[in-house]
Amino acid sequence: MAKCTIRYWASAKEAAGTAEETVDAHTLAAALEAACHLHPDDRFRRVLGASSLLVDERPVGRRAHGEVAVADGTVIEVLPPFAGG
């Protein structure tokens, strides 16, 4: 398993109760599932499901999360939709 960092922004940070954490995973899907185990409430899952994701500063877009590999030192950023005007 690889150790990767998940960074949370805005409402994702609020839902997680932390700005970042480290999880063990081989894919983005496994990393997100590990985060869901750490934060089992529905609000966290809703925010995560609505968020855009970056893996090592590259947008994941519509790629299947199970096909996005992570390695030691990978940084996953969770960017919820931003409101404003």
ChimeraX attribute file (.defattr): number of C-alpha atoms within 10 A of each C-alpha:
attribute: neighborCount
match mode: 1-to-1
recipient: residues
	/A:1	11
	/A:2	17
	/A:3	17
	/A:4	23
	/A:5	20
	/A:6	21
	/A:7	20
	/A:8	24
	/A:9	19
	/A:10	13
	/A:11	19
	/A:12	25
	/A:13	18
	/A:14	14
	/A:15	20
	/A:16	24
	/A:17	12
	/A:18	12
	/A:19	14
	/A:20	17
	/A:21	13
	/A:22	18
	/A:23	19
	/A:24	17
	/A:25	20
	/A:26	19
	/A:27	19
	/A:28	23
	/A:29	17
	/A:30	18
	/A:31	25
	/A:32	19
	/A:33	16
	/A:34	16
	/A:35	20
	/A:36	16
	/A:37	10
	/A:38	13
	/A:39	15
	/A:40	13
	/A:41	12
	/A:42	11
	/A:43	15
	/A:44	20
	/A:45	19
	/A:46	12
	/A:47	20
	/A:48	22
	/A:49	12
	/A:50	13
	/A:51	19
	/A:52	16
	/A:53	24
	/A:54	17
	/A:55	19
	/A:56	14
	/A:57	11
	/A:58	11
	/A:59	13
	/A:60	16
	/A:61	10
	/A:62	8
	/A:63	9
	/A:64	10
	/A:65	16
	/A:66	12
	/A:67	11
	/A:68	14
	/A:69	16
	/A:70	23
	/A:71	15
	/A:72	13
	/A:73	12
	/A:74	18
	/A:75	20
	/A:76	25
	/A:77	22
	/A:78	25
	/A:79	20
	/A:80	19
	/A:81	13
	/A:82	10
	/A:83	5
	/A:84	3
	/A:85	3
